[in-house]
Amino acid sequence: MLFDTHVHLNADQFDGEIEETIARARNVGVKEMVVIGFDQKTITRAIKIAESDEDIYAAVGWHPVDAIDMTEDHLKWIEELASHPKVVALGEMGLDYHWDKSPKDVQKAVFRKQIALAKKVNLPIIIHNRDADQDVVELLKEEGANEVGGIMHCFGGSVEIADECLAMNFYISLGGPVTFKNARRPKEVAKHVPLERLLIETDAPFLAPHPYRGKRNEPAYVKRVAEDIADLREMTYEDVCTHTRENAKRLFKINKH
């Protein structure tokens, strides 16, 4: 059984095909998924999808690219949703220095508010980090994010950055890039991270693994991520599935078998 810890079934790319996409995932052994909401539209959709399937959960947060659009009312709404029985984390949140829609100081302010909220409602956080390794790590330390921990989603940093995140009570989640031929860093991290702190994801519809690279990603393809990590760690595929799924259930406090 597999657990896709980060999927965007709420994205427009899956309109009209959500049920078939879930069915394909179940056919290859994906039991649980967390649908990630990151703005008003995707949060609303994530909750709806999670409510429709007992093994699908939701995370709610505000994406750093859109930080400039977030209001205090949005933050209050996210706080209200945090008590929903299917919401297992806050996020995705973080810093994104690749796109310049939201100034860095605005991104940081919104990130800090969401970490504070996570500590208030006692939920783990899901971190989006693009081209901002050092600032993300420093901000997490400053805000005491180790109190709630969470996931470094689709981790692309170095082994050293991974160690800093592990020391702050975070899990390292790997997706499609670990299967890319020339992706040295994710492969090093896949071998380095302690097994009890490793998670897998797709980030579908984005970042499809080899051999689907460049096509629409979907949760069924998390199997490819698990297979490649098994090869890199010289473990059985079954062991990778078991450990990463148990890790996710522990982090998200999911007690069902």
Steps between C-alpha positions, in 0.01 A plus 500: 500500500620850410431845647527801266563781748463787251261507207294770332189310389339843551692641199317594180699230317286232669161663433248230411753221560546488876322167555686325216832642626434370851400160358828471306692584816312239702572241230874529562467498880465866597273489805529849651561846354512853633354763266675832550311828495704817455250780422126559535392293199732202558431487876125481436554222246742310725244486782228381262719220357610389849139486616410272207750220580589354839869452409559846353598786727559874457760760591410867501737794466615789286764471229793745517461600134154633587595640842418852383133396454455358850281696742434470873160354409674222307714424804192483724333269248802268500489497880132398490575222250786369717241328723339317206530122559667443161758782528831346608749785440540868418662584168638519261683806625853629476721711273531508123774720354457366146188703425478867591125555539529543878790699652728303732401699809130429432573129451690488829225680692231262368725200571553614860126549556427148376766342719355685801155372407628141467643520850168638627293218344774235546525377141815416302598727211579424137786711366536630145857614439628619165843664474480609865674226703681716755214743559252215547722327756570823690134598510393155622757526779398854594132406520555180700345283230657193663205512743269367228746362243373399161620428146763649275292441188667382178836559663768621258767624738833357608568229757618777736171691469311173547688443826404847625135425424515156662640664815190722508257206507427498126453209263661505155264426212627401155307504174554461127843671482662210692435289186669746261829371362709806586330594829806453722372678811165319542676166450760585766224609738298184428793290619587725795172574682416260785229262385265605781503862372449435128178566308397473135270713285409590146412873510265398216421639246854642515847338491411163347767235560699325229380362254199737510709817532339794324152344514225555754597335826246302701496323837541153345853604403611514864577132443790603275639723776488212750663262252793732434554570870502125563773458238704792637479371858542135396176410674192315387220701344262358762716633785509849351120495464448377856737744667401812306131425553543442874703823523221697331232349723706582809562860394137562400365310803300257287423189703307289250659186350 
